[in-house]
Amino acid sequence: MNIQEILPADFHPQSKVWVYQSSRLFGMNEAFEMETMFENFVSAWKSHGAPVKGYANLFYGQFIILMADETATTVGGCSTDSSVRLIKEIEQQFKVDMFNRQNLAFYINEKVQLLPLIHLNHALENGFITGETLYFNNLVATKEALIKEWLVPAKQSWLNKKLETFAEKTSKAV
């Protein structure tokens, strides 16, 4: 999937981005329901009374991406809170967890695979995850970073430190 082709072209590269990862894949009917929720939210999204140039979409059936182009209106605390309320509403309606940062998401065999952080060492030891395994870096904060740094080899993310530590332990054990 070329995410750049899907994102709105008229949003500034430094537009703010929030990535929310679901604890499971959404079904087709759920995705259609969310599409309406996204449209309603974006059309009503305001910051200090001014409309926010916003965008919301579901990617890979499991990631909700919200974006705000702040070239016209800066997104403040209340407008950010309203976006969090949307995600919490989705959590409740669809019985999913959208705030668990302990689940890592990888793209393996053309599918999103979740791995609890506590199982990372086991996955490394058994070769399930390597530095080349595609990883969803949900820490991206701008449209530009989303395009360039969201789905990257694990070695190009914060996981590189874990990979290096694992490599050091393995080489000492030999």
N, C-alpha and C positions, 0 to 999 in steps of 0.2 A: 504494500500500500504506500503510495507516495502522498504523504500527509499534506505536502505543500499544495497539491492540486485540489484538495478538499477545503482547506482553510480559506477564509475570505481574503482575496488579494488586496482589498482596499484597507486592510488593517495595518497599522504601523508595525515594523519589525519589533519595536520595544513594547508592544501591547502586553499588558499583564496576562499571565496564564495561571490557571489552577487546574491540576490534574487530580482526579479522584478515581481510585481503583476499587472496583467492586470485588467482593469476596467470591463472586461467581459470574459466569456468563449470563447475560440477560437473554430471554427468549424474544422471538420476533414480535409477539403481541406487546410485551413489555417495552421493547424499543419504540414501537409505534406510539404507545401511551406517553413515553418520555419525550418523544418528539414534540407532542402537543404541550407538555409541561415546559419544555425548553422555549418554545415559541412564545408562550404566555409570559414566562419569566423575562426573557430578553426584551419583549415589547414594553414591559412595565418597569424595567430596571432603571432606577434613578439614583443619583448621588447629589445630595443637598438640593433636591428638587429638579435637577437637570437630568435629561435622559442620558443614559450610558450607552455608548456604541458598543453593544455586546454581541457575543456569539456563544452558543452552547451546542454540543454535539456528543454523540456516543461513538467511540472508536473501538475497533476490534471486539465489539459486543461487550466490552468489560470496563472501558475507561470513559469517564465523563470529563470533557474538557470545556472549561469556561474561559472566555477571553474578553478583556475589556480594553478597547483602544482609548487611551487617555489623552490623545491629542486634543480632544474637545472638552472632555469632562474627566476630572480626576476622581478615581474611585476611593471613597473614604470608608471609615469604619462601619457605618450603618449600611452602606451598599454592599460591602463585603459580607456583613452579617446576613443580609437578605439572600445572598448566594449560598451561604452555609445552610440557611433554613431550607432552601430548595433541595440541597443534597440530603439533609436529614429527612425531609418529606419523602424523597425517593427511597431512602433506607427503610422507613416505616412501611411505605406502600408495597415495596417489593421484597421485604424481608431479607435485606442484604446488609453487609457491613462495608461502608465506604471510607472509614477513617482508620483502618488497621494498617499502620505503617510497618508492621512486623512481617507482612507477606511480601516477598519479592516476586516480581513478575518477569518471566523470561519468554522469549518467542522461540519455541522449539517445535520442529516438524510442522510449521505453519499454524501453530496453535499457541494461545497464551497458556503458560503453565505457571501456577503459583507455587512458591516454595517458602515455607516459614523460615525466617531468619535463623532460628535455632537449628535448622537442618542444613544450613549452608556448608558447614565443614564436611558433613557426610556426603553431600552432593559433589563437593570438590574431590574428596578422597576416592570416590567411585567413578569419577570422570563424567558425571551427569552434567556438570557445569564446568566450563573452561573460560579462559579469557576471551575466546572468540564467540561464546554463546551470546546471542542478542538479549539485551536487558532493557526493560522499560525504566528509564531514569525519570521518575515522577517528580524529581526536585526541580525540573526546569521551571523558569519563572517568566519567560517572555516568549512571544511568537517565534522570534528568531531561534532561541534555544530549543523550542519545541521541534522546529524543523530540523535542526542540526544535531541535537543532543538527546532527544527523547528515546529513540530506539537505536541503541549503540552496542557494540561489543562490550561485554562486562569490563574488560580491561580499560575502557575509556570512560568509566564511571567511578563513583566513590568506592565501588567494590574492588578496584585495583589494589587498594591497601590490603584487603582480605586475601586476594589472590597472591600477592607478594609474600605475605606472612605464611600462607599455606605452602608456597614454593620453598621458602626458607626451611620450614619444619621438615618437609619431605627430603630436601637435599641433606640435611643434618642426620636424618634417620638412615640414610643409605650408607 
